[in-house]
Amino acid sequence: MLRQIKYFQAVVRNNSFSEAAGECHISQSAISQQIKALENELGFSLLERKNRKFVLTPAGEHFYKKSLILTSDYEQICSEAAKIARGDEVNLKIGYLRSYSSREVHLALEDFSSRYPHISIQVLYGNHEELFALLRNGGADLVLNDQRRAFSDEYVNLILAACGMHIEISSRNAIAALPSVTTQELKNIPCILVASKDQREIEQDYYQTVLGFQGDFLYAENLEEARLLVISGQGFLPVEGNSQSMNPETSVRRVLLCRDKEPITRNYCLFWKKDNSGYFIEEFADILKSKFV
């Protein structure tokens, strides 16, 4: 019955018998027969057929929603049982820059998890120095971090993207209308940094000394809190990562950040120890790198 339920889910998800058949690698007549067999087994109709189209019956709609939970639970049970049978658990611990935001990372995690559902992924958040401490001490297998110093031969240093920096600022601020802004022009507006309490001084020193920010600083524990500060007009947020265009209707605008007339560019990299290189580490690295192309 489980296979028939998955066929049913595919039909509903694709809103088409033919597309569901292609997805499941069986014929359209076979998948139709399997759905009818499932209905006979259940004793009620799931679909109301109208020529070449169909709609879910009320019972079918309820069954579809509950069946998604059922199959999710089944897959989780199988995964957990397989780990018990192997007598071990394979973990991949990924360090993630606390202030970073990237659609590519989300896509890579989704892709990797679908290929290797038996691998447990643990994401550990931190600022630059916290992540390298995790990597040095074995607390993380690999970390996504910004490059602040020369590369070390002890690590694999995979550059993912070289990004022009932007700031996010309230659309009510006049600066939001500019195509670009310099660090000097921002000196009277507080800079909002995403940093843990232990890392605030280190992060502030980097943004002042290396990047040239001259004004006051505010701090947030996470990106959501930082963006709420931006929306309420309390400062600007330096954007980490591969910048995406903002929705024109949003209350926040994204502006290119420059030093003098040149855009400020930062490298974002994936790091892991050479002596800890393994199949799943390198596989995740390859998947993530491919998302930036």
Phi, psi and omega in degrees: 000327182301319179295320178296321178298320179293324175298315178300315179299320180296320179297314180293317182298321181270349184054035184196133175290319184293316179292323177296321179298318177297318179296322183269358177062041172225172181283161180294322179293324180292319181290326177297319179295322179294322178293319178296321179295322178295317178298319178297320180295321182282329180089015176205161182277137175263326184234144172253112186273133178227101186057243180263005181247172179208160171227153177287136169286163176306319178293322179294320178296317178295315181297320181299311182298314181290328181292331177297319177294319180300311183290326176297315178297320180298314180296323178293319179298316180297318180297315180295319180295322179296322179294319178296318180296322179285339180079010177208174179225129180267122181244145171235113183259117186247121174276134187231127182301123189304325185261008185273146178218121185206128176293330182299321180295318179299316180295321180294317179297319179296315181295312181298316182295326178288328179282324186230069184295342181276354179270124176276127181254129176242122179260125182246125184263145177188167171276178187311304185291324178298321181292319179290330174295318177299318182292316180296321186269002180082011179284343177222145178280324177205155182226143171264120189213164172274154180269117180242356181211173179297147179295146178257141178291348180287341186239156163278126185244094185260111178284122180269317184199144170251109191247137168290134182284147175231166168239152169254134184216152180302137179295345178283341180282138182300331180298335182299340180276351182277147175286334179206163181213149179261161177300326179296321182288347180261006190297337182263006181242130180300140176266128181262121179247141174267110185202145173289163182302323182289339186254000185299313182296319180294315180296317180298318180299320179295313182292330177282307189284316185270315185266343172088022175285135190244351185268199178281166181233141171241160185230146176227150181280336182207172183296321180300314179296320180297319182288331174294324176295321178296312182300324180277005173077024184269353179168190178242155183242118172295130185269125177265137172104189183283103189293137174247151180294146181272152173298126183299341181271356184286162180274005180238141175243150178250127185234136179296137182256131182232157168246119193059243180250001184259133176300141176277126182244140178230145176268136173242130192227161170250127183240141168207155181291138180297325181279000177245012182291131180214173186302310186288328175297311182291327178295315178296319179300317179296318180297314181296316179301321181296334182285343180268355182282000000 
